[in-house]
Amino acid sequence: MINFEKLTPVVKQIAASLARDFSGYSDRADLEGDAWLWLMENPSKADKIAEGGGLSWRVRQDLQKEMFGKCMAEKAKANGYHPDALYNY
């Protein structure tokens, strides 16, 4: 069972950070919704984040990478190129 109470601050923090970094391209509320969707699709990872300790930082990083990819795709669309053209060094 997903612990919304413990995950809400994590989701809000990641969404706020990325919304600042991608201002004008990504909306904080949309990012929060995408994060919750990812957590619902990956309940075992959501549980690890909520439990804390151990490898929870690594799972949290997975969520942040997923959200970063969505932001980059939105930026690509806004600038007129295809998201598949993105390459991270």
ZIMO-V390306 format. One record per pair of residues at least 6 apart in sequence whose C-alpha atoms are under 8 Angstrom apart, sorted by the first residue. I is the first residue (numbers start at 0). J is the second residue. Records with the same first field share a line. If there is no record, write none. Layout:
I = J  J
This chain:
0 = 42  46
1 = 39  42  45  46
2 = 45  46  49
5 = 49
6 = 45  48  49
10 = 31  34  35
11 = 31
13 = 63
14 = 27  28  30  31  34  66
15 = 27
17 = 25  27  66  67  70
18 = 25  26  27  30
21 = 70  74
24 = 70  73  74  77
25 = 70  73  74
30 = 66
33 = 66
34 = 62  66
37 = 62
38 = 44  45  62
39 = 45
44 = 58
45 = 58
47 = 54  55  58
48 = 55  56  58  59
49 = 55
71 = 82  85
72 = 81  82  85
73 = 82
75 = 81  82  85
76 = 82
